[in-house]
Amino acid sequence: MQLLEESRIKWLWYVANELIVSRRPSRREERGRRPVSPPAIRAVFRRQAEGSECMERLWTKSFMMLTASMLLLYTGFYSLLPVLPLHIEQMGATSWQIGAIVGMYTLSAVICRPYIGHLLDTNGRRKYMVLGIIFFAFFMISYSWTTSLIWLVILRVAHGASWGLASTALGTAITDCIPEDRKGEGMAWYGLSMTIAMATGPLLGAWMVKWHSVSALFLIAAMLSLLPLLTVRTLPSGQPNWRESSVSLVWSRSLKLTLLAVTLLAFSFGGVTTYMPLYLAEYGASASQFFMIYAATLSLARPLAGLLINRCGERFVIASSLAVVILSLFLLGLIGGAIVVGLSAAFYGLGFGMAQPALQTLVLHLTGKGKNGMANALFFTAFDTGIGVGSVALGLLSVTVNYGTLFIASGLVVLIGYLLFLGIVPKKVQI
């Protein structure tokens, strides 16, 4: 009985001790802080709900309408990709001349873009967007009236300048609609419109030439390019910030290396778009099949890139995607064949689809506030420079080597940009 009483006393002492320990003040209370009350918890959830509502404002009417306009404009542009090299060849141009004429377009845009970016930051977007679209559509339909290579070169220069004006103004207007905390995601969805255009544009061009004529293609492309004029009223009504736009751009080492990476990536893109139709003609295949696989994987890569940019940062996405691009180009040049061409198209679409929005987002961050026009101009200038130089340089190289070697050379160029980017651009960009 005494043993039972002692066990009961010990049990009661244990329970009392546990109650006392459980009522000891927490570390926050020991520091003099009050515990979080239920109203405070509700306030936190309310702020989170308000934050999620602000994040949903990415999909505004202006953002959706302007992104749709970009889709139409790029569809008209990309519809010429599988057709124009063959059309120039039928006019009597050699392989080197084809690359030079195609490259004149982008080189002309390169010269105009920096000045256009400054005008957009100081004078707004609306009037430059309207002028660019009108001239772009006019020069598009003018291809039907050109019969000599000299006039074709002049037309390509004028068309490239109008393209630089229209695409930079429209792209900057879309950038203005994207919230700062969702820049990576917004740029990825904005890039998805160009991805869909990459898929539908070449297919539209190939279909129009097969069942109608090249002149009909030029007319349809011009009409598609004019449709974005219907969305001009959806442009943001805010005026440019004169104080922010007047601050001179700081050319940091990270910005220079990022733009160089954009140029070297676009170098390979210029080679793929210019010489892929001629390369696949040797195997009896159509370029539309390559671009269809490429655009399908590109469409999957864009949303994934937006999530990875927000979680892992631009540097991680850029480095991994450039590695995939290099792999695809080496496979295309070293092995060849129908199956490998399809696999290379998938890899190239995956890598390019993730690299482009990450690079553009990084350029926007590195240029600073109030410089959206200049940031987009610098990005597209670097991109167009790569396409133009790639078309011309690979055209000169195509005189002595086959098309497979051209793609290996493109892979080596991207590899140089990959190594430079990893070695100099910091792991974490301060914004």
C-alpha positions in Angstrom: 0.0 0.0 0.0 2.8 2.3 0.8 4.5 1.4 -2.5 1.2 2.3 -4.4 1.0 5.6 -2.5 4.6 6.5 -3.4 3.9 5.7 -7.1 0.9 7.9 -7.1 2.9 10.8 -5.6 5.6 10.4 -8.2 3.0 10.4 -11.0 1.3 13.5 -9.7 4.8 15.2 -9.4 5.6 14.3 -13.0 2.3 15.7 -14.3 2.7 18.9 -12.3 6.2 19.3 -13.6 5.1 18.9 -17.2 2.4 21.5 -16.7 4.9 23.9 -15.3 7.4 23.3 -18.1 4.7 23.7 -20.7 3.8 27.1 -19.2 7.3 28.3 -19.4 7.7 31.5 -21.5 8.9 31.0 -25.1 12.0 32.6 -26.4 10.0 35.4 -27.9 8.4 36.1 -24.5 11.7 35.9 -22.8 12.9 38.7 -25.1 10.0 40.8 -24.1 7.9 40.2 -27.3 4.2 39.6 -27.1 3.0 36.4 -28.7 1.2 36.6 -32.0 -2.5 37.1 -31.5 -5.2 35.7 -33.7 -6.0 39.1 -35.1 -2.4 39.5 -36.1 -2.5 36.1 -37.8 -5.6 37.2 -39.7 -3.8 40.4 -40.7 -0.9 38.4 -42.2 -3.3 36.3 -44.2 -5.1 39.4 -45.4 -1.9 41.0 -46.6 -0.9 37.8 -48.4 -4.3 37.7 -50.1 -3.9 41.4 -51.2 -0.4 40.5 -52.5 -1.8 37.6 -54.5 -4.4 40.0 -56.0 -1.6 42.3 -57.0 0.2 39.5 -58.6 -2.9 38.6 -60.7 -2.7 42.1 -62.2 -0.1 40.8 -64.5 -2.9 39.7 -66.8 -4.4 43.1 -67.5 -6.2 44.0 -70.6 -3.2 46.0 -71.9 -0.8 43.1 -71.3 -3.0 40.6 -73.1 -3.9 42.8 -76.0 -0.3 43.9 -76.6 1.0 40.4 -76.3 -1.5 39.3 -78.9 -0.3 42.1 -81.1 3.3 40.9 -80.7 2.0 37.4 -81.8 0.6 38.8 -85.0 3.6 41.0 -85.8 6.0 38.1 -85.3 3.8 35.7 -87.2 4.2 37.9 -90.3 7.9 38.2 -89.7 8.5 34.4 -89.2 6.4 33.5 -92.2 9.3 34.6 -94.4 11.9 32.4 -92.8 11.5 29.1 -94.7 10.6 30.9 -97.9 12.9 33.9 -98.4 16.2 32.0 -98.8 14.6 29.8 -101.5 13.0 32.9 -103.1 16.4 34.7 -103.2 18.0 31.6 -104.6 15.4 31.5 -107.4 16.4 35.1 -108.3 19.9 33.9 -109.1 21.7 34.5 -105.8 24.6 32.4 -104.7 24.9 30.8 -101.2 27.1 33.7 -100.0 24.7 36.3 -101.4 21.7 34.6 -99.7 23.4 35.0 -96.3 24.4 38.6 -97.0 20.9 39.6 -98.2 19.2 37.9 -95.2 21.7 39.5 -92.9 21.1 43.1 -94.2 17.7 43.0 -92.6 19.0 42.5 -89.1 22.1 44.7 -89.5 19.8 47.6 -90.5 17.7 47.0 -87.3 20.9 47.0 -85.2 21.9 50.5 -86.4 18.4 51.9 -85.6 17.6 50.3 -82.3 19.8 52.2 -79.8 18.4 55.6 -81.1 14.9 54.2 -81.0 15.3 53.1 -77.4 16.3 56.6 -76.4 13.3 58.1 -78.2 10.9 55.6 -76.5 12.2 56.5 -73.0 11.8 60.2 -73.6 8.8 60.6 -76.0 6.6 57.6 -75.2 5.7 54.5 -77.2 2.4 55.2 -79.1 3.5 57.2 -82.2 6.6 55.1 -82.8 4.6 51.9 -82.6 2.1 53.2 -85.2 4.8 54.4 -87.6 6.8 51.2 -87.3 3.9 48.9 -88.0 2.7 50.9 -91.0 6.2 51.0 -92.6 6.8 47.4 -91.8 3.6 46.2 -93.5 4.3 48.4 -96.6 7.8 47.0 -97.0 6.5 43.5 -96.5 4.2 43.7 -99.5 6.9 45.4 -101.5 8.7 42.1 -101.9 6.2 41.3 -104.6 7.4 44.2 -106.8 11.1 43.6 -106.4 12.8 41.8 -109.3 16.5 42.5 -109.0 19.0 41.7 -106.2 20.1 45.3 -105.9 16.6 46.5 -105.1 16.1 43.5 -102.8 19.1 44.6 -100.8 17.7 48.2 -100.5 14.3 46.8 -99.5 15.9 44.5 -96.9 17.6 47.5 -95.3 14.4 49.6 -95.2 12.4 46.6 -93.9 14.9 46.0 -91.2 14.7 49.6 -90.0 10.9 49.5 -89.8 11.2 46.1 -88.0 13.5 47.6 -85.4 11.1 50.5 -84.8 7.9 48.4 -84.6 9.3 45.5 -82.5 11.1 47.7 -80.0 8.2 50.0 -79.4 5.7 47.2 -79.0 8.1 45.1 -76.8 8.7 48.1 -74.5 5.0 48.8 -74.2 4.5 45.1 -73.0 7.4 45.5 -70.6 5.7 48.6 -69.1 2.7 46.4 -68.2 4.6 43.8 -66.3 4.9 44.2 -62.5 8.4 44.4 -61.2 8.1 41.5 -58.8 6.9 39.3 -61.7 9.3 40.4 -64.3 10.7 37.0 -65.1 7.3 35.3 -65.4 5.9 38.2 -67.5 8.8 38.1 -69.9 8.4 34.4 -70.3 4.7 34.7 -71.2 5.5 37.7 -73.5 8.2 35.5 -75.1 5.6 32.7 -75.5 3.8 34.9 -78.1 6.9 34.9 -80.2 7.2 31.2 -79.7 3.7 30.6 -81.1 4.7 32.9 -84.0 7.8 30.8 -84.6 5.5 27.7 -84.9 2.7 29.2 -87.0 4.7 31.6 -89.1 6.9 29.2 -91.0 4.0 26.8 -91.4 1.9 29.6 -92.8 4.7 30.6 -95.2 5.3 27.1 -96.4 1.5 26.5 -96.9 0.9 29.7 -98.7 3.8 29.0 -101.2 2.7 25.4 -101.7 -1.0 26.1 -102.4 -0.9 29.8 -103.6 2.1 31.9 -104.4 4.9 33.9 -102.8 3.1 37.1 -103.6 0.0 35.9 -101.7 2.3 35.2 -98.7 3.6 38.7 -98.8 0.1 40.1 -98.8 -1.1 37.9 -95.9 2.0 38.7 -93.9 1.4 42.5 -94.4 -2.2 42.2 -93.3 -1.2 40.3 -90.2 1.3 43.0 -89.4 -1.3 45.8 -89.7 -3.7 44.2 -87.2 -1.7 45.4 -84.1 -2.8 48.9 -84.9 -6.2 47.9 -83.4 -4.6 47.6 -80.0 -2.9 51.0 -79.9 -5.6 52.4 -77.6 -4.7 49.8 -74.9 -1.2 51.3 -74.5 -0.5 52.5 -70.9 -1.4 56.2 -70.6 1.5 57.1 -68.3 4.1 59.5 -69.4 7.8 58.7 -69.4 9.7 59.5 -66.2 12.0 62.3 -67.3 14.2 62.1 -64.2 14.8 58.4 -64.6 15.2 58.4 -68.4 17.7 61.3 -68.3 20.1 59.3 -66.1 23.0 58.0 -68.2 23.2 54.2 -68.6 25.9 52.5 -66.5 27.8 50.1 -68.7 28.8 47.5 -66.1 30.9 44.5 -66.9 27.9 42.2 -66.2 25.7 44.1 -68.7 28.4 43.9 -71.4 28.9 40.2 -70.9 25.2 39.5 -70.8 24.7 41.4 -74.1 27.7 39.4 -75.6 26.0 36.2 -74.5 22.8 37.3 -76.3 24.8 38.1 -79.4 26.5 34.7 -79.5 23.3 32.8 -78.9 21.6 34.7 -81.7 24.6 33.9 -84.0 23.5 30.3 -83.9 19.9 31.2 -84.4 20.9 33.2 -87.6 22.6 30.1 -88.9 19.7 27.8 -88.1 17.0 29.9 -89.6 19.1 30.8 -92.8 20.6 27.4 -93.6 18.3 24.9 -92.1 16.0 24.8 -95.2 19.0 24.2 -97.4 20.5 21.6 -95.1 17.2 19.6 -94.8 16.8 19.8 -98.6 19.8 17.5 -98.9 17.9 14.8 -96.9 14.6 15.5 -98.8 12.9 16.9 -95.7 11.0 20.1 -95.1 12.1 22.9 -92.9 8.6 23.2 -91.5 9.0 19.9 -89.7 12.1 21.2 -87.9 10.5 24.4 -86.9 7.4 22.6 -85.7 9.3 20.5 -83.3 11.4 23.4 -82.3 8.4 25.6 -81.6 6.6 22.9 -79.6 9.5 22.5 -77.2 10.0 26.2 -77.1 6.4 26.6 -76.0 6.9 24.2 -73.1 10.2 25.9 -72.1 8.8 29.5 -71.8 6.5 29.0 -68.7 9.1 26.8 -67.1 11.7 29.5 -67.6 9.5 32.0 -65.9 9.2 29.8 -62.8 12.9 29.0 -62.7 13.9 32.7 -63.1 11.8 33.6 -60.0 13.1 30.7 -57.9 16.7 30.1 -59.1 17.7 33.4 -60.6 18.6 34.4 -64.2 22.2 33.1 -64.0 21.2 29.5 -63.3 18.6 29.5 -66.1 21.0 31.1 -68.6 23.9 28.7 -67.9 21.9 25.5 -68.1 19.9 26.5 -71.2 23.1 27.6 -73.1 24.5 24.1 -72.4 21.5 22.5 -74.0 21.8 24.8 -77.0 25.5 23.8 -77.5 24.5 20.1 -77.2 21.8 20.4 -79.9 24.1 22.1 -82.4 26.9 19.6 -81.9 24.4 16.7 -82.4 23.1 18.4 -85.6 26.5 18.9 -87.1 28.3 15.7 -86.0 25.7 13.1 -86.6 22.9 14.4 -88.8 20.1 12.2 -90.1 16.3 12.6 -89.8 16.0 11.3 -86.2 18.9 13.4 -84.9 17.6 16.5 -86.7 14.3 16.1 -84.8 16.1 15.5 -81.5 18.3 18.5 -82.1 15.2 20.6 -82.9 13.8 19.6 -79.5 17.0 20.4 -77.6 17.5 23.7 -79.4 13.9 24.8 -78.7 14.2 23.8 -75.0 17.5 25.7 -74.6 16.7 28.7 -76.6 13.2 29.0 -75.1 14.7 29.2 -71.6 17.7 31.3 -72.4 16.0 34.2 -74.2 13.6 35.4 -71.5 16.2 34.9 -68.8 18.7 37.0 -70.8 16.1 39.7 -71.5 15.1 39.8 -67.8 18.7 40.2 -66.7 19.3 43.0 -69.2 16.2 44.8 -67.8 17.5 44.5 -64.3 21.0 45.6 -65.1 19.9 48.7 -67.0 17.9 50.0 -64.1 14.5 51.8 -63.7 13.2 54.1 -66.3 15.2 52.4 -69.0 12.8 49.9 -70.4 13.1 51.3 -73.9 16.9 51.3 -73.8 17.0 47.9 -72.2 14.8 46.4 -74.9 16.7 48.2 -77.6 20.0 46.9 -76.3 18.7 43.4 -76.0 17.2 43.3 -79.5 20.3 45.1 -80.9 22.5 42.4 -79.5 20.1 39.7 -80.7 19.9 41.2 -84.2 23.6 41.7 -84.3 24.1 38.0 -83.7 21.6 37.0 -86.3 23.1 39.3 -88.9 26.7 38.5 -88.2 25.9 34.8 -88.0 24.1 34.8 -91.4 27.0 36.7 -93.1 29.9 34.8 -91.4 28.4 31.4 -91.9 27.6 32.4 -95.5 31.3 33.1 -96.1 32.1 29.8 -94.4 29.6 27.8 -96.5 31.7 28.4 -99.6 34.3 25.9 -98.4 32.5 23.6 -95.9 29.2 21.7 -95.7 26.2 22.7 -93.8 26.9 20.3 -90.9 30.2 22.1 -90.2 28.3 25.4 -90.1 26.3 24.1 -87.2 29.4 22.9 -85.4 30.9 26.3 -85.8 27.7 27.8 -84.3 28.0 25.5 -81.3 31.6 26.6 -80.7 30.5 30.3 -80.8 27.8 29.7 -78.2 30.3 27.7 -76.1 32.6 30.8 -76.0 29.7 32.9 -74.7 28.8 30.2 -72.2 32.3 30.2 -70.7 32.6 34.0 -70.6 29.2 34.3 -69.0 30.0 31.8 -66.2 33.4 33.4 -65.5 32.5 37.0 -65.2 28.8 37.6 -64.6 28.1 37.4 -60.8 26.0 34.6 -59.4 23.6 37.0 -57.8 22.6 40.2 -59.5 21.8 43.1 -57.2 18.5 44.8 -58.3 
